[in-house]
Amino acid sequence: MQHDEVIWQVIRHNHCSYLAKISTGNFCRNPYNVTGVCNRSSCPLANSRYATIREDKGVFYLYMKTIERAHMPKDLWERVKLPLNYEKALEVIDKHLMYWPKLLIHKIKQRLTKMIQMRIRMKKLALKTREKIMTTPRKQKKREARREEKAEKAALLEKTIEKELLERLQKGVYQQSDIYNYPLEEYNKVLDMEKLQHADEEEPEVEYVEGYDELEEEDDIEDFGGFSICESQGDDDDNAESAEDEDAEAIDQRRANRKMTLASKRHEKNALDSKSRKKAKVLVEVEREDADERQKLVH
């Protein structure tokens, strides 16, 4: 049988795992505590008839415990869902806790008010943009400090080398002819000018293009036209077939002759192209008034 006073004496004077002692007072870490303070009226373990409010996934629930269910730990707490509307939630609390102590009902309503205010403030803070403070590890700080020291030493070394070279130049250690410190842009301009000169010196190449393709197409059209006329003029089937064979043989012979002539012409053109690519000699005739003789100068 549960005895509330005995439980409280044991918890208060001996040991309680939920007790948190602070300089300002004693507090309770039990999630079912309605006030969060460690005292006789607020302790959920030392009161067989108790009620509180808890939040689960954004929904508020009213938890109630009675002495009749003390022997059933599985069904010890009765849970009632509270509506989102504040006034309706207060009505539900008054309905289920009609015959409970008024002090406990007042504490439950205070807890509901504070939890709703906390939810509203959380939504407001989520909308605001706040600065996030990040901690840097010690190893990273040491690494950055070492890199800074090395960079400073390298900069000092470069400056000393530059000063030493300037002093030697002023003393006359280096001759002016040995120093090649021309700007890179001027050097690139000279290279571009040389490329343009080489391009101008090159002779233009002469190209030759075939011009007999259109004539071949016209001959083929004429042949096909003559072939169709012969077909229309035939009277009998045997005579038409013999005429077609003769026309086809004549067309094949013409095409063979035409191909031979084109091949010979192309061979002559290639020979002319190879000769024309060579540098031609220019003959210049000079006439003089004193004499009728003509002198030919070969360049």
Phi, psi and omega in degrees: 000139183275132178235113187294321183293322178294317179298318181294321179296321179291316183291318187287318188262335183260280184205141173219126183288342180267357184283134177232108182269125178232163182299329180279340180163187180256131181238162183243132179265006179290128183293343180269358180290131186281334182246336184085005180253142180272100174209177187292318184282337183261355184284122179284344180273327184267008178235116180286337177244108189213154178212148180204178179234135178226158181250136179221109179057044177081007181240137179269138179232145175262119180257134180228139180232136179231164182289337182292335181255018181292332181276359179237088181298334180294320182248036184289319184256133173261129185247132179233129180283134180261142178291163180289332179290131184295316182293319179293326177295321177296323178296320178295320178297315179296326182290316184278337181247043184293322184253020180268167179298139184293327178297319179293320178297319179296319179294323179295317179295322176298319179296319178298318180297315181295321181292322177293318177298321179295321178295318179297318180293323178297321178294320179294318180293328179294330180283334181279151175261119182242155179287137179256123182272123180246138178267138177259135181290159182293322181298319179295320178298315180297320180297316179295322179296319178296319179295321178297318179298317180296320179295320178296318179296319179295321179295318178297320180296317178297320179295318179296320178296318179297317178297318181296318179294320178295319178297317179295322179295320179291325180286343180093021179292321180259137176277153182292329181289338181274352184262122178245089184234048181283150178291145184291328181295317179296322179297319178294323178298317179298318178298319178297320179296320179295320178297320179295321178296317178297323180293324179290325182290335181292138180278142178288137180274141179264131180244147179240139184238141179290145180229021183253006181293318181295322179296321178298318180296320179296319179297319179297320179295319179296319180298314180295325178294316178296325180295320179290325179294319179298323180295318182292331183275348181293137180269311183254163181291321181292317179296322180295319180295317180296322179294321179297318180297317180296318180296319180296319178296320180295320179295317179298319180296319178297317181296320179296317178297320181294320178296321179297315180295320178296320180296318179295321179295319178296321178298319178295320179297317178299321178295318178295322179298316180297325179286321183290333179294332177292152182290120183279149178270139182255127178260127181241125178261131181242124179254139179239147180285327184292318184235154180271358182288147177246129179255133179256121179254131181255123179250000000 
